[in-house]
Amino acid sequence: MKETAKRSIFRTIHLFLAIPIIGYIYSPFEVIPDYAFPIRFIFLPAMLLSGLWMWKGHAVRRLFVKKPA
């Protein structure tokens, strides 16, 4: 898989994970407790990890790839 395709996939995942967070921010105050658990423990960490992977994924991959002697 090409790097551009991987980047596009991660960008799409990142944007889809941001949709519930935006809904959480702009929802009425009465329904916020219903959405708090999934936002805090599922969507936000997954969005942060996908963003970090897009930002510093190349550095993480370099740690695991062996360099030729």
Backbone as XML, in Angstrom:
<?xml version="1.0"?>
<chain id="A" units="angstrom">
  <residue number="1" name="MET">
    <atom name="N" x="0.841" y="-1.167" z="0.000"/>
    <atom name="CA" x="0.000" y="0.000" z="0.000"/>
    <atom name="C" x="0.893" y="1.240" z="0.000"/>
  </residue>
  <residue number="2" name="LYS">
    <atom name="N" x="0.550" y="2.185" z="-0.827"/>
    <atom name="CA" x="1.345" y="3.401" z="-0.923"/>
    <atom name="C" x="1.131" y="4.292" z="0.291"/>
  </residue>
  <residue number="3" name="GLU">
    <atom name="N" x="2.102" y="5.145" z="0.547"/>
    <atom name="CA" x="2.027" y="6.057" z="1.698"/>
    <atom name="C" x="0.881" y="7.055" z="1.555"/>
  </residue>
  <residue number="4" name="THR">
    <atom name="N" x="0.589" y="7.476" z="0.336"/>
    <atom name="CA" x="-0.512" y="8.423" z="0.154"/>
    <atom name="C" x="-1.849" y="7.778" z="0.495"/>
  </residue>
  <residue number="5" name="ALA">
    <atom name="N" x="-2.008" y="6.503" z="0.183"/>
    <atom name="CA" x="-3.244" y="5.803" z="0.521"/>
    <atom name="C" x="-3.368" y="5.628" z="2.033"/>
  </residue>
  <residue number="6" name="LYS">
    <atom name="N" x="-2.261" y="5.306" z="2.690"/>
    <atom name="CA" x="-2.281" y="5.173" z="4.152"/>
    <atom name="C" x="-2.636" y="6.504" z="4.809"/>
  </residue>
  <residue number="7" name="ARG">
    <atom name="N" x="-2.044" y="7.568" z="4.326"/>
    <atom name="CA" x="-2.314" y="8.895" z="4.869"/>
    <atom name="C" x="-3.779" y="9.272" z="4.680"/>
  </residue>
  <residue number="8" name="SER">
    <atom name="N" x="-4.329" y="8.945" z="3.522"/>
    <atom name="CA" x="-5.731" y="9.241" z="3.256"/>
    <atom name="C" x="-6.652" y="8.440" z="4.176"/>
  </residue>
  <residue number="9" name="ILE">
    <atom name="N" x="-6.312" y="7.195" z="4.431"/>
    <atom name="CA" x="-7.108" y="6.357" z="5.327"/>
    <atom name="C" x="-7.064" y="6.910" z="6.744"/>
  </residue>
  <residue number="10" name="PHE">
    <atom name="N" x="-5.883" y="7.253" z="7.240"/>
    <atom name="CA" x="-5.770" y="7.791" z="8.587"/>
    <atom name="C" x="-6.474" y="9.137" z="8.713"/>
  </residue>
  <residue number="11" name="ARG">
    <atom name="N" x="-6.419" y="9.948" z="7.683"/>
    <atom name="CA" x="-7.097" y="11.242" z="7.712"/>
    <atom name="C" x="-8.608" y="11.050" z="7.772"/>
  </residue>
  <residue number="12" name="THR">
    <atom name="N" x="-9.129" y="10.089" z="7.007"/>
    <atom name="CA" x="-10.559" y="9.810" z="7.019"/>
    <atom name="C" x="-11.003" y="9.286" z="8.380"/>
  </residue>
  <residue number="13" name="ILE">
    <atom name="N" x="-10.228" y="8.366" z="8.953"/>
    <atom name="CA" x="-10.541" y="7.840" z="10.287"/>
    <atom name="C" x="-10.529" y="8.971" z="11.304"/>
  </residue>
  <residue number="14" name="HIS">
    <atom name="N" x="-9.545" y="9.824" z="11.225"/>
    <atom name="CA" x="-9.417" y="10.948" z="12.157"/>
    <atom name="C" x="-10.633" y="11.875" z="12.069"/>
  </residue>
  <residue number="15" name="LEU">
    <atom name="N" x="-11.079" y="12.165" z="10.862"/>
    <atom name="CA" x="-12.229" y="13.048" z="10.703"/>
    <atom name="C" x="-13.519" y="12.397" z="11.178"/>
  </residue>
  <residue number="16" name="PHE">
    <atom name="N" x="-13.694" y="11.090" z="10.914"/>
    <atom name="CA" x="-14.903" y="10.404" z="11.383"/>
    <atom name="C" x="-14.941" y="10.304" z="12.903"/>
  </residue>
  <residue number="17" name="LEU">
    <atom name="N" x="-13.791" y="10.175" z="13.532"/>
    <atom name="CA" x="-13.753" y="10.127" z="14.991"/>
    <atom name="C" x="-14.019" y="11.499" z="15.613"/>
  </residue>
  <residue number="18" name="ALA">
    <atom name="N" x="-13.816" y="12.557" z="14.855"/>
    <atom name="CA" x="-14.058" y="13.899" z="15.372"/>
    <atom name="C" x="-15.534" y="14.279" z="15.350"/>
  </residue>
  <residue number="19" name="ILE">
    <atom name="N" x="-16.332" y="13.618" z="14.534"/>
    <atom name="CA" x="-17.753" y="13.963" z="14.419"/>
    <atom name="C" x="-18.492" y="13.788" z="15.743"/>
  </residue>
  <residue number="20" name="PRO">
    <atom name="N" x="-18.352" y="12.647" z="16.461"/>
    <atom name="CA" x="-19.053" y="12.536" z="17.743"/>
    <atom name="C" x="-18.553" y="13.537" z="18.785"/>
  </residue>
  <residue number="21" name="ILE">
    <atom name="N" x="-17.297" y="13.910" z="18.712"/>
    <atom name="CA" x="-16.757" y="14.877" z="19.663"/>
    <atom name="C" x="-17.375" y="16.249" z="19.424"/>
  </residue>
  <residue number="22" name="ILE">
    <atom name="N" x="-17.547" y="16.611" z="18.180"/>
    <atom name="CA" x="-18.205" y="17.871" z="17.856"/>
    <atom name="C" x="-19.655" y="17.843" z="18.326"/>
  </residue>
  <residue number="23" name="GLY">
    <atom name="N" x="-20.330" y="16.700" z="18.142"/>
    <atom name="CA" x="-21.693" y="16.560" z="18.639"/>
    <atom name="C" x="-21.765" y="16.672" z="20.142"/>
  </residue>
  <residue number="24" name="TYR">
    <atom name="N" x="-20.761" y="16.155" z="20.822"/>
    <atom name="CA" x="-20.702" y="16.240" z="22.288"/>
    <atom name="C" x="-20.554" y="17.690" z="22.739"/>
  </residue>
  <residue number="25" name="ILE">
    <atom name="N" x="-19.734" y="18.433" z="22.049"/>
    <atom name="CA" x="-19.496" y="19.836" z="22.421"/>
    <atom name="C" x="-20.751" y="20.680" z="22.212"/>
  </residue>
  <residue number="26" name="TYR">
    <atom name="N" x="-21.451" y="20.453" z="21.103"/>
    <atom name="CA" x="-22.593" y="21.302" z="20.772"/>
    <atom name="C" x="-23.935" y="20.711" z="21.200"/>
  </residue>
  <residue number="27" name="SER">
    <atom name="N" x="-23.943" y="19.617" z="21.965"/>
    <atom name="CA" x="-25.205" y="19.025" z="22.407"/>
    <atom name="C" x="-25.774" y="19.818" z="23.581"/>
  </residue>
  <residue number="28" name="PRO">
    <atom name="N" x="-27.075" y="19.669" z="23.814"/>
    <atom name="CA" x="-27.669" y="20.341" z="24.985"/>
    <atom name="C" x="-27.060" y="19.812" z="26.282"/>
  </residue>
  <residue number="29" name="PHE">
    <atom name="N" x="-27.026" y="20.645" z="27.268"/>
    <atom name="CA" x="-26.361" y="20.309" z="28.526"/>
    <atom name="C" x="-26.973" y="19.089" z="29.205"/>
  </residue>
  <residue number="30" name="GLU">
    <atom name="N" x="-28.256" y="18.852" z="29.010"/>
    <atom name="CA" x="-28.933" y="17.738" z="29.673"/>
    <atom name="C" x="-28.477" y="16.377" z="29.160"/>
  </residue>
  <residue number="31" name="VAL">
    <atom name="N" x="-28.042" y="16.276" z="27.910"/>
    <atom name="CA" x="-27.673" y="14.980" z="27.347"/>
    <atom name="C" x="-26.169" y="14.715" z="27.395"/>
  </residue>
  <residue number="32" name="ILE">
    <atom name="N" x="-25.392" y="15.633" z="27.892"/>
    <atom name="CA" x="-23.940" y="15.450" z="27.949"/>
    <atom name="C" x="-23.530" y="14.233" z="28.773"/>
  </residue>
  <residue number="33" name="PRO">
    <atom name="N" x="-24.142" y="13.958" z="29.933"/>
    <atom name="CA" x="-23.728" y="12.760" z="30.687"/>
    <atom name="C" x="-23.927" y="11.446" z="29.929"/>
  </residue>
  <residue number="34" name="ASP">
    <atom name="N" x="-24.898" y="11.399" z="29.011"/>
    <atom name="CA" x="-25.125" y="10.182" z="28.232"/>
    <atom name="C" x="-23.971" y="9.909" z="27.272"/>
  </residue>
  <residue number="35" name="TYR">
    <atom name="N" x="-23.330" y="10.931" z="26.777"/>
    <atom name="CA" x="-22.258" y="10.788" z="25.796"/>
    <atom name="C" x="-20.857" y="10.858" z="26.403"/>
  </residue>
  <residue number="36" name="ALA">
    <atom name="N" x="-20.756" y="11.134" z="27.672"/>
    <atom name="CA" x="-19.446" y="11.377" z="28.281"/>
    <atom name="C" x="-18.537" y="10.154" z="28.217"/>
  </residue>
  <residue number="37" name="PHE">
    <atom name="N" x="-19.034" y="8.979" z="28.588"/>
    <atom name="CA" x="-18.171" y="7.797" z="28.625"/>
    <atom name="C" x="-17.594" y="7.435" z="27.254"/>
  </residue>
  <residue number="38" name="PRO">
    <atom name="N" x="-18.424" y="7.297" z="26.204"/>
    <atom name="CA" x="-17.828" y="6.942" z="24.904"/>
    <atom name="C" x="-16.873" y="8.001" z="24.363"/>
  </residue>
  <residue number="39" name="ILE">
    <atom name="N" x="-17.194" y="9.262" z="24.610"/>
    <atom name="CA" x="-16.311" y="10.316" z="24.111"/>
    <atom name="C" x="-14.975" y="10.271" z="24.833"/>
  </residue>
  <residue number="40" name="ARG">
    <atom name="N" x="-14.995" y="10.176" z="26.151"/>
    <atom name="CA" x="-13.752" y="10.218" z="26.925"/>
    <atom name="C" x="-12.872" y="9.005" z="26.731"/>
  </residue>
  <residue number="41" name="PHE">
    <atom name="N" x="-13.477" y="7.826" z="26.593"/>
    <atom name="CA" x="-12.685" y="6.601" z="26.616"/>
    <atom name="C" x="-12.595" y="5.869" z="25.287"/>
  </residue>
  <residue number="42" name="ILE">
    <atom name="N" x="-13.320" y="6.308" z="24.275"/>
    <atom name="CA" x="-13.252" y="5.640" z="22.972"/>
    <atom name="C" x="-12.847" y="6.623" z="21.872"/>
  </residue>
  <residue number="43" name="PHE">
    <atom name="N" x="-13.688" y="7.633" z="21.648"/>
    <atom name="CA" x="-13.478" y="8.504" z="20.494"/>
    <atom name="C" x="-12.281" y="9.430" z="20.639"/>
  </residue>
  <residue number="44" name="LEU">
    <atom name="N" x="-12.140" y="10.080" z="21.780"/>
    <atom name="CA" x="-11.026" y="11.014" z="21.961"/>
    <atom name="C" x="-9.665" y="10.318" z="21.930"/>
  </residue>
  <residue number="45" name="PRO">
    <atom name="N" x="-9.456" y="9.208" z="22.663"/>
    <atom name="CA" x="-8.149" y="8.540" z="22.558"/>
    <atom name="C" x="-7.846" y="8.009" z="21.152"/>
  </residue>
  <residue number="46" name="ALA">
    <atom name="N" x="-8.878" y="7.479" z="20.477"/>
    <atom name="CA" x="-8.650" y="6.977" z="19.119"/>
    <atom name="C" x="-8.310" y="8.122" z="18.166"/>
  </residue>
  <residue number="47" name="MET">
    <atom name="N" x="-8.975" y="9.252" z="18.325"/>
    <atom name="CA" x="-8.671" y="10.398" z="17.479"/>
    <atom name="C" x="-7.260" y="10.930" z="17.757"/>
  </residue>
  <residue number="48" name="LEU">
    <atom name="N" x="-6.884" y="10.977" z="19.031"/>
    <atom name="CA" x="-5.542" y="11.434" z="19.378"/>
    <atom name="C" x="-4.474" y="10.498" z="18.816"/>
  </residue>
  <residue number="49" name="LEU">
    <atom name="N" x="-4.700" y="9.195" z="18.915"/>
    <atom name="CA" x="-3.721" y="8.245" z="18.375"/>
    <atom name="C" x="-3.607" y="8.343" z="16.859"/>
  </residue>
  <residue number="50" name="SER">
    <atom name="N" x="-4.730" y="8.518" z="16.173"/>
    <atom name="CA" x="-4.642" y="8.651" z="14.716"/>
    <atom name="C" x="-3.945" y="9.950" z="14.331"/>
  </residue>
  <residue number="51" name="GLY">
    <atom name="N" x="-4.179" y="11.022" z="15.085"/>
    <atom name="CA" x="-3.488" y="12.286" z="14.806"/>
    <atom name="C" x="-2.001" y="12.195" z="15.072"/>
  </residue>
  <residue number="52" name="LEU">
    <atom name="N" x="-1.638" y="11.550" z="16.181"/>
    <atom name="CA" x="-0.210" y="11.369" z="16.471"/>
    <atom name="C" x="0.461" y="10.484" z="15.429"/>
  </residue>
  <residue number="53" name="TRP">
    <atom name="N" x="-0.255" y="9.461" z="14.961"/>
    <atom name="CA" x="0.314" y="8.587" z="13.940"/>
    <atom name="C" x="0.537" y="9.354" z="12.644"/>
  </residue>
  <residue number="54" name="MET">
    <atom name="N" x="-0.397" y="10.239" z="12.286"/>
    <atom name="CA" x="-0.196" y="11.039" z="11.077"/>
    <atom name="C" x="0.966" y="12.007" z="11.251"/>
  </residue>
  <residue number="55" name="TRP">
    <atom name="N" x="1.166" y="12.493" z="12.469"/>
    <atom name="CA" x="2.212" y="13.477" z="12.725"/>
    <atom name="C" x="3.578" y="12.830" z="12.887"/>
  </residue>
  <residue number="56" name="LYS">
    <atom name="N" x="3.700" y="11.814" z="13.731"/>
    <atom name="CA" x="4.992" y="11.218" z="14.045"/>
    <atom name="C" x="5.081" y="9.727" z="13.711"/>
  </residue>
  <residue number="57" name="GLY">
    <atom name="N" x="4.229" y="9.246" z="12.826"/>
    <atom name="CA" x="4.245" y="7.832" z="12.472"/>
    <atom name="C" x="5.537" y="7.404" z="11.805"/>
  </residue>
  <residue number="58" name="HIS">
    <atom name="N" x="6.143" y="8.297" z="11.045"/>
    <atom name="CA" x="7.395" y="7.959" z="10.384"/>
    <atom name="C" x="8.503" y="7.686" z="11.399"/>
  </residue>
  <residue number="59" name="ALA">
    <atom name="N" x="8.508" y="8.400" z="12.502"/>
    <atom name="CA" x="9.534" y="8.195" z="13.530"/>
    <atom name="C" x="9.313" y="6.869" z="14.256"/>
  </residue>
  <residue number="60" name="VAL">
    <atom name="N" x="8.062" y="6.511" z="14.478"/>
    <atom name="CA" x="7.759" y="5.234" z="15.141"/>
    <atom name="C" x="8.130" y="4.070" z="14.230"/>
  </residue>
  <residue number="61" name="ARG">
    <atom name="N" x="7.829" y="4.194" z="12.945"/>
    <atom name="CA" x="8.182" y="3.128" z="12.003"/>
    <atom name="C" x="9.689" y="2.928" z="11.926"/>
  </residue>
  <residue number="62" name="ARG">
    <atom name="N" x="10.449" y="4.019" z="12.012"/>
    <atom name="CA" x="11.910" y="3.914" z="11.960"/>
    <atom name="C" x="12.479" y="3.128" z="13.129"/>
  </residue>
  <residue number="63" name="LEU">
    <atom name="N" x="11.802" y="3.167" z="14.272"/>
    <atom name="CA" x="12.277" y="2.433" z="15.440"/>
    <atom name="C" x="12.152" y="0.912" z="15.241"/>
  </residue>
  <residue number="64" name="PHE">
    <atom name="N" x="11.178" y="0.491" z="14.463"/>
    <atom name="CA" x="10.915" y="-0.937" z="14.306"/>
    <atom name="C" x="11.499" y="-1.543" z="13.048"/>
  </residue>
  <residue number="65" name="VAL">
    <atom name="N" x="11.964" y="-0.726" z="12.116"/>
    <atom name="CA" x="12.540" y="-1.226" z="10.880"/>
    <atom name="C" x="14.041" y="-1.357" z="11.053"/>
  </residue>
  <residue number="66" name="LYS">
    <atom name="N" x="14.565" y="-2.553" z="10.741"/>
    <atom name="CA" x="16.004" y="-2.753" z="10.841"/>
    <atom name="C" x="16.714" y="-2.112" z="9.663"/>
  </residue>
  <residue number="67" name="LYS">
    <atom name="N" x="17.801" y="-1.469" z="9.949"/>
    <atom name="CA" x="18.595" y="-0.869" z="8.891"/>
    <atom name="C" x="19.588" y="-1.903" z="8.372"/>
  </residue>
  <residue number="68" name="PRO">
    <atom name="N" x="19.844" y="-1.910" z="7.086"/>
    <atom name="CA" x="20.835" y="-2.844" z="6.553"/>
    <atom name="C" x="22.235" y="-2.532" z="7.072"/>
  </residue>
  <residue number="69" name="ALA">
    <atom name="N" x="23.014" y="-3.558" z="7.260"/>
    <atom name="CA" x="24.363" y="-3.386" z="7.814"/>
    <atom name="C" x="25.334" y="-2.802" z="6.825"/>
  </residue>
</chain>
